[in-house]
Amino acid sequence: MSPEVMGIAIVVGTVLALVIAFGRRRSRTAASGIEDALAAHGAMRCIAIEGVLARLATRGGSPDIVAAWARLERPLLEALPDCPPDLKAPLAWTLERCAQACSNRAIAQSLMTVRNGLMP
């Protein structure tokens, strides 16, 4: 094998390893954020879920949003009565951004239903 081919193979291998490592780290971070949100109670749960959804709306893909929403929808609904009034508008905006980023129509509709319930 020539030195040029060997160099290209090393570069490609390194890039693939970095992509895989970053993907695993991102999945662990999202999962730990969900676990932290589920462990919280009352207003803190509402705040934590808004943070998780905001990160997913910005960096997550549709499959990440679908998986997270399956776990977070009911706990969020249970926490909404304790949700600080100042957080309701940012939470509504975050839910809308998640719905826009989600290609699963049923999940996007569910996100928007909760969002619409927050609006006066």
C-alpha positions in Angstrom: 0.0 0.0 0.0 1.4 3.4 -0.9 2.1 6.1 1.7 -0.6 8.4 0.2 -3.3 5.7 0.5 -2.2 4.8 4.0 -2.4 8.5 5.0 -5.9 8.9 3.6 -7.0 5.7 5.3 -5.7 7.0 8.7 -7.4 10.4 8.2 -10.7 8.8 7.3 -10.5 6.4 10.2 -9.8 9.2 12.6 -12.7 11.3 11.3 -15.1 8.3 11.6 -13.9 7.6 15.2 -14.6 11.2 16.1 -18.1 11.2 14.6 -19.0 8.0 16.4 -17.6 9.2 19.7 -19.4 12.6 19.4 -22.7 10.8 18.6 -22.4 8.5 21.6 -21.6 11.5 23.9 -24.6 13.4 22.6 -26.9 10.5 23.2 -25.6 10.0 26.8 -26.0 13.7 27.5 -29.6 13.8 26.3 -30.4 10.6 28.2 -28.9 12.0 31.4 -30.8 15.3 30.9 -34.0 13.3 30.6 -33.3 11.3 33.7 -32.5 14.4 35.7 -35.7 16.0 34.5 -37.7 12.9 35.5 -36.1 12.9 38.9 -37.1 16.5 39.6 -40.4 17.5 41.2 -42.8 20.3 40.9 -41.6 23.5 39.3 -38.0 22.1 39.0 -39.4 19.3 36.7 -41.0 21.9 34.5 -37.8 23.9 34.3 -35.7 20.8 33.7 -37.9 19.5 30.9 -37.9 22.9 29.2 -34.1 22.8 29.3 -34.0 19.3 27.7 -36.5 20.2 25.0 -34.6 23.4 24.3 -31.4 21.5 23.7 -33.2 18.9 21.5 -34.9 21.7 19.5 -31.5 23.2 18.8 -29.2 20.2 18.4 -31.4 17.1 18.4 -32.9 15.4 15.4 -36.4 14.2 14.9 -35.7 10.7 16.3 -34.2 12.2 19.5 -37.3 14.5 19.9 -39.7 11.6 19.4 -37.9 9.4 21.9 -37.6 12.2 24.5 -41.3 13.3 24.1 -42.4 9.7 24.7 -40.8 9.9 28.1 -41.4 13.6 28.9 -45.0 14.3 27.8 -46.8 12.9 30.9 -44.3 14.2 33.5 -44.5 17.7 31.9 -48.3 17.7 31.9 -48.2 16.6 35.6 -45.7 19.5 36.4 -47.5 22.2 34.5 -49.7 23.4 37.5 -46.4 24.1 39.3 -44.7 25.7 36.3 -43.6 29.3 37.1 -45.6 31.8 35.1 -42.5 33.4 33.7 -41.5 30.0 32.2 -44.7 29.3 30.3 -43.9 31.6 27.3 -40.4 30.2 26.8 -41.7 26.7 27.3 -44.4 27.3 24.6 -41.7 28.6 22.2 -39.5 25.6 22.9 -42.4 23.2 22.3 -43.1 25.0 19.0 -39.4 24.7 17.9 -39.4 21.0 18.7 -42.6 20.5 16.7 -41.1 22.3 13.8 -37.9 20.1 14.0 -39.9 16.9 14.3 -40.8 15.0 11.2 -43.2 12.6 13.1 -46.6 14.2 12.5 -48.3 12.7 15.6 -45.5 13.9 17.9 -45.5 17.3 16.3 -49.2 17.6 16.9 -48.9 16.5 20.5 -46.1 19.1 21.1 -48.3 21.8 19.6 -51.4 20.7 21.6 -49.4 21.1 24.8 -48.0 24.4 23.5 -51.5 25.7 22.7 -52.6 24.8 26.2 -50.0 27.2 27.6 -51.1 30.1 25.5 -53.6 32.5 27.2 
